[in-house]
């Protein structure tokens, strides 16, 4: 654990996390919506600092990034937790933990504004990645022959990983075509302290940093992080506020601001998962593309095909014709639009 950045102390030992727009107010013992930040005795701590769930050497196109060092590989790392509750999440087991069972879409969810009491308990991780995780005990006094594992409070298996270890691993894999580190699989902005420290080390080694994110982060922490980020793939999950509120338990306006700010500082590509009957209308896709073109017509838009997952099991996969129609609508405003998951 590490004391978290971006929080303020309240009365009676409570704290307010100000990393993301949820602004969770947490009494002692409570964990935030992201399930990765906890109030311990009146101080906020990052529970996922120093732990990874997945580490793999991936093609850059898997992020997906098509116009950033195409054909290269990037060391990709993720941990646990997420500040969204997307009903179709493909990485739900690491994002939320073992108690989030499959079922039909829950459109109500929990009270995201106040976190949760522990008493109540895009880019996919394949489950084979931990073979790349170095034994972080090599950086401490003593060593062991076996990988150090732990389990978090949601039943997710973790591997110990320090920023120095990940940066060094990225440098070691440069001879295999690795260009840097991508922070992905879960939501990397709630791994904030680890990502920021690692990104600085990776930059010092002359390698790049990539963030694959939902974009739901407050302005000040984003401002501090952006100087160390070379490329971002940002999910714009739909283009209506109601869609975000109902299916993601988040907000569109904050994501739009992140896209606009990031595009001023680094390479940005955007991904939208096209879900039949929910966000697939040509009009909505066209409005999304129109807005992106107002930022930069060369922003790459990935339109990904939906497949049933997690709590959205009764919606059929996106018809290929729907993707073709969506691409046509987007191409009226953008130069680079790619169907994905086909």
C-alpha positions in Angstrom: 0.0 0.0 0.0 1.0 3.6 -0.4 -0.7 6.8 0.8 -2.8 8.1 -2.0 -2.4 11.3 -3.9 -5.4 13.6 -4.4 -7.5 13.4 -1.3 -8.6 15.8 1.4 -9.4 15.1 5.1 -12.9 15.7 6.4 -14.3 15.6 10.0 -14.4 12.5 12.2 -11.7 10.7 10.3 -13.4 10.8 7.0 -11.7 11.6 3.7 -12.7 12.6 0.3 -10.9 11.2 -2.7 -10.5 13.8 -5.5 -8.7 11.6 -8.1 -11.8 11.0 -10.2 -15.2 12.8 -10.5 -16.9 10.3 -8.2 -15.3 12.2 -5.3 -16.0 9.4 -2.9 -16.5 10.5 0.8 -15.1 7.6 2.9 -15.4 6.9 6.6 -12.6 4.9 8.2 -12.6 1.4 6.8 -14.5 2.3 3.6 -13.2 1.6 0.1 -14.0 3.8 -2.9 -16.1 3.0 -5.9 -12.9 1.9 -7.7 -12.3 -0.7 -4.9 -8.7 0.3 -4.9 -8.5 3.2 -2.5 -9.4 2.9 1.2 -9.6 5.1 4.3 -7.3 3.6 6.9 -7.4 5.5 10.2 -8.2 8.8 8.6 -5.7 8.5 5.7 -6.4 7.4 2.1 -4.3 4.6 0.8 -3.9 3.0 -2.7 -4.5 -0.7 -2.3 -3.2 -1.6 -5.7 0.2 0.2 -5.5 3.0 -2.3 -6.0 0.7 -5.1 -7.3 0.0 -6.3 -10.8 -2.6 -8.8 -12.1 -1.4 -9.0 -15.7 1.9 -8.3 -17.5 2.4 -9.2 -21.2 4.3 -8.2 -24.3 1.6 -7.2 -26.7 1.3 -5.8 -30.3 0.7 -2.1 -30.1 -2.4 -2.7 -32.3 -4.0 -4.6 -29.4 -4.4 -1.5 -27.3 -5.8 -0.5 -29.9 -3.3 2.0 -31.3 -3.0 1.9 -35.1 -1.2 5.2 -35.8 1.4 5.1 -33.1 4.5 3.0 -33.8 2.6 0.5 -35.9 4.1 -3.0 -35.9 5.8 -2.6 -32.6 5.4 -4.4 -29.3 4.7 -2.8 -25.9 5.0 -4.2 -22.4 1.4 -4.1 -21.0 0.6 -4.1 -17.3 -2.6 -3.9 -15.3 -3.8 -4.3 -11.7 -7.3 -4.5 -10.1 -10.1 -2.0 -9.8 -12.1 0.3 -11.9 -14.2 3.5 -11.3 -16.8 2.5 -13.9 -19.4 -0.4 -13.7 -19.8 -1.2 -17.4 -22.4 -3.9 -17.8 -20.5 -5.6 -20.6 -17.0 -5.5 -18.9 -14.7 -8.3 -20.4 -12.2 -7.9 -17.5 -14.8 -7.8 -14.8 -13.0 -10.4 -12.6 -10.0 -8.1 -12.1 -12.0 -4.8 -12.3 -14.4 -5.7 -9.6 -13.6 -9.0 -8.0 -15.1 -12.4 -7.5 -18.4 -11.3 -6.0 -19.5 -9.7 -9.2 -21.4 -12.7 -10.6 -22.7 -12.9 -14.2 -26.3 -12.0 -14.6 -28.7 -9.7 -16.6 -27.9 -6.0 -16.8 -28.1 -4.2 -13.5 -29.3 -0.7 -14.4 -29.4 0.6 -10.8 -26.2 -0.6 -9.1 -24.8 0.8 -5.9 -24.5 4.3 -4.5 -21.3 5.3 -6.4 -21.0 8.7 -4.7 -20.0 7.3 -1.3 -17.8 4.3 -1.8 -18.5 1.0 -0.1 -17.9 -0.6 3.2 -15.6 -3.7 3.1 -18.1 -5.6 5.2 -20.3 -5.8 2.2 -17.8 -7.1 0.6 -11.0 -2.4 -25.0 -7.8 -4.4 -24.1 -8.3 -7.8 -22.5 -6.2 -9.7 -20.1 -5.8 -13.2 -21.4 -4.9 -14.8 -18.0 -1.4 -16.0 -19.1 0.5 -12.8 -18.5 2.1 -13.2 -15.1 5.0 -15.2 -16.5 6.6 -11.9 -17.4 6.3 -10.4 -13.9 9.8 -10.2 -12.3 10.1 -11.3 -8.7 10.2 -8.0 -6.9 11.9 -9.5 -3.9 15.1 -9.3 -6.0 15.0 -5.6 -5.2 14.9 -6.2 -1.4 17.1 -7.8 1.1 17.0 -11.6 0.6 15.4 -13.5 -2.3 13.2 -16.5 -3.0 12.8 -19.1 -5.6 9.1 -18.6 -6.1 7.0 -15.7 -7.4 5.5 -13.6 -4.6 1.7 -13.7 -4.8 -1.1 -12.2 -2.8 -4.9 -11.8 -2.9 -6.7 -8.5 -2.6 -9.9 -7.9 -0.6 -12.0 -8.9 -3.6 -10.4 -12.3 -4.2 -8.1 -11.2 -7.1 -4.7 -12.9 -7.3 -1.9 -10.4 -7.4 1.9 -10.4 -8.1 4.2 -8.0 -6.4 5.6 -5.4 -8.8 7.5 -2.2 -8.1 7.8 0.7 -10.5 11.6 0.1 -10.8 11.0 -3.5 -11.7 8.5 -2.7 -14.4 10.6 0.0 -15.9 13.7 -2.3 -15.9 11.7 -5.1 -17.5 10.6 -2.7 -20.3 14.2 -1.9 -20.9 15.2 -5.5 -21.0 12.5 -6.3 -23.6 13.6 -3.4 -25.8 15.9 -5.9 -27.6 12.7 -7.9 -28.5 11.0 -4.8 -30.1 9.4 -3.4 -27.0 8.9 0.4 -27.2 7.7 1.1 -23.6 4.9 0.4 -21.1 1.2 0.4 -21.6 -1.0 0.7 -18.5 -4.1 -1.2 -19.4 -6.4 -4.2 -18.7 -8.1 -2.5 -15.8 -8.6 1.3 -15.4 -5.0 2.7 -15.0 -5.9 6.1 -13.6 -6.9 4.5 -10.3 -3.4 2.9 -10.3 -2.4 6.5 -10.3 0.6 6.6 -7.9 2.2 3.5 -9.5 1.6 4.7 -13.0 3.0 8.2 -12.4 6.2 6.8 -10.7 6.7 4.2 -13.4 6.0 6.5 -16.3 8.8 8.9 -15.0 11.3 6.0 -14.9 10.2 4.6 -18.3 10.7 8.1 -19.8 14.2 8.4 -18.3 15.1 5.1 -20.1 14.0 6.7 -23.5 10.9 4.5 -23.8 7.3 5.5 -24.2 4.2 5.4 -22.0 0.7 4.5 -23.2 -2.5 4.9 -21.2 -5.6 2.8 -22.2 -8.3 4.5 -20.1 -11.9 5.4 -19.7 -10.9 9.0 -19.3 -12.8 9.5 -16.0 -10.2 11.4 -14.1 -10.2 14.9 -12.5 -8.4 17.7 -14.2 -5.5 18.3 -11.8 -4.3 14.6 -11.6 -4.6 14.4 -15.4 -2.5 17.6 -15.8 0.2 16.1 -13.6 0.3 12.8 -15.5 0.1 14.0 -19.1 3.7 15.2 -19.5 4.9 11.6 -19.1 2.3 10.0 -21.5 3.1 9.6 -25.2 -0.1 8.1 -26.4 -3.6 7.3 -25.1 -6.5 5.2 -26.2 -9.6 6.6 -24.6 -12.9 4.8 -24.5 -15.9 6.9 -25.4 -18.5 4.3 -24.5 -21.5 6.2 -25.9 -22.3 9.7 -26.8 -25.2 10.5 -24.4 -25.2 11.3 -20.8 -28.0 8.8 -20.1 -25.9 5.9 -21.6 -23.0 6.7 -19.2 -25.3 7.1 -16.2 -27.2 3.9 -16.8 -24.7 1.5 -18.1 -21.3 2.8 -16.9 -22.2 4.6 -13.6 -20.1 7.5 -14.8 -20.3 10.7 -16.8 -19.7 11.7 -20.4 -18.7 15.3 -19.8 -15.7 14.4 -17.8 -14.6 11.9 -20.5 -15.0 14.5 -23.2 -12.8 16.9 -21.3 -10.1 14.3 -20.9 -10.1 13.6 -24.7 -9.9 17.3 -25.4 -7.0 17.9 -22.9 -5.1 14.8 -23.9 -5.2 15.6 -27.6 -3.3 18.8 -26.8 -0.4 16.8 -25.3 0.0 13.4 -26.9 -1.2 11.0 -29.6 -4.9 10.1 -29.0 -7.1 7.4 -30.4 -10.6 6.7 -29.4 -12.6 3.4 -29.0 -16.3 3.0 -29.0 -17.9 -0.4 -28.4 -21.0 -0.5 -30.7 -23.8 -2.2 -28.7 -27.0 -3.1 -30.7 -29.9 -1.0 -29.7 -28.0 1.1 -27.1 -25.4 3.3 -28.8 -25.4 2.1 -32.4 -27.6 4.6 -34.2 -25.9 6.4 -37.2 -26.9 9.7 -35.7 -25.1 9.1 -32.4 -22.0 7.7 -34.1 -22.1 10.7 -36.4 -22.3 13.2 -33.6 -19.4 11.5 -31.8 -17.3 11.7 -35.0 -18.3 15.3 -35.5 -17.2 16.2 -32.0 -13.8 14.4 -32.5 -13.3 16.2 -35.8 -13.7 19.5 -34.0 -10.6 18.6 -32.0 -8.7 17.0 -34.9 -9.9 15.3 -38.0 -6.9 12.9 -37.8 -8.0 11.4 -34.5 -8.4 7.7 -35.0 -11.8 6.2 -34.1 -12.1 2.4 -33.5 -15.6 1.0 -33.7 -15.5 -2.3 -31.9 -18.0 -5.1 -32.3 -19.9 -6.1 -29.1 -20.1 -9.7 -27.9 -22.2 -10.8 -24.9 -20.3 -10.6 -21.6 -20.6 -10.1 -17.8 -24.1 -8.7 -17.1 -25.1 -8.2 -20.7 -25.6 -11.7 -21.9 -28.9 -11.3 -23.7 -27.8 -8.9 -26.4 -26.6 -10.4 -29.7 -23.2 -9.6 -31.2 -23.1 -6.5 -33.2 -24.1 -7.3 -36.9 -21.3 -6.5 -39.3 -23.7 -4.4 -41.3 -24.2 -2.2 -38.3 -20.5 -1.6 -38.0 -20.3 -0.8 -41.7 -23.1 1.8 -41.3 -21.4 3.2 -38.2 -18.1 3.5 -40.1 -19.8 5.3 -43.0 -21.4 7.8 -40.6 -18.1 8.5 -38.8 -16.1 8.8 -42.1 -18.2 11.9 -43.0 -16.2 13.7 -40.3 -13.0 11.7 -39.6 -10.2 10.5 -41.9 -9.4 7.3 -40.0 -12.1 4.9 -38.8 -11.5 1.2 -38.1 -13.9 -1.6 -37.3 -12.6 -3.9 -34.5 -13.4 -7.3 -33.0 -14.4 -8.6 -36.4 
